[in-house]
Amino acid sequence: MTGIAENIARIREEIEAYSIKAGVFAQGIELVAVSKTIGAERVKEAYDAGQRMFGENRVQEYVEKSGKLPQDAKWNLIGQLQTNKVKYIMENNAFLVHSLDRLSLAEELQKQGEKKNRTTDVLVQLNIAEEQTKSGLLMGEVDAFFEKVTRMDRIRLKGIMTIGPNVSDEPAIRRVFARAKQVYDRLRREVKTFSYLSMGMSHDFGLAILEGSNMVRVGTAIFGKREMSAPLE
């Protein structure tokens, strides 16, 4: 196996170990390989190792790489999405947008969806830790936001996403993830299309699984140190 293939195998073993501790089936946990700034050739190595879910921050990178990998690769947009990029994700059939974080973006997704006769699957991003450096809805904004977005027929709400706090305190990280699970469970009773609770990255995905995550976003632990992103024409 290549280094990337070995890394994926190791991550899947860790996912299985944490899923056993959490009392859930590992097969129900989606692994998104975060391929931002990683060249298409190395992403193809992950694909050849059986990986199908990939995560990109920038729409331009996603468009370029999706044209170089087989069509059954599933592309997740995990970075903050600019409204002027929405039309590109629809033209290139993004699998899932993880970062619906404001009403103006929802309105643009609805507008472009009506124009192109497409529906976009999205996760609503929450900023549970209320960190100024992170995007996402604050807890007090969630209900009013969902009330408006559930009326938009070109947006399919598939769940929520959150990022753990940038601290070394594991109990503090788990509290944030546990709060996200509570919100997810409550909203899922009202939004029947909910499927994904996306939380956990290379350094904390195990804690996220213990608190109920069924989609983890792992980049560095799979691909290693990030490459500088070359200009894309």
Order of alpha helices (4+ residues) and beta strands (2+ residues): alpha-beta-alpha-beta-alpha-beta-alpha-beta-alpha-beta-alpha-beta-alpha-beta-alpha-beta-alpha
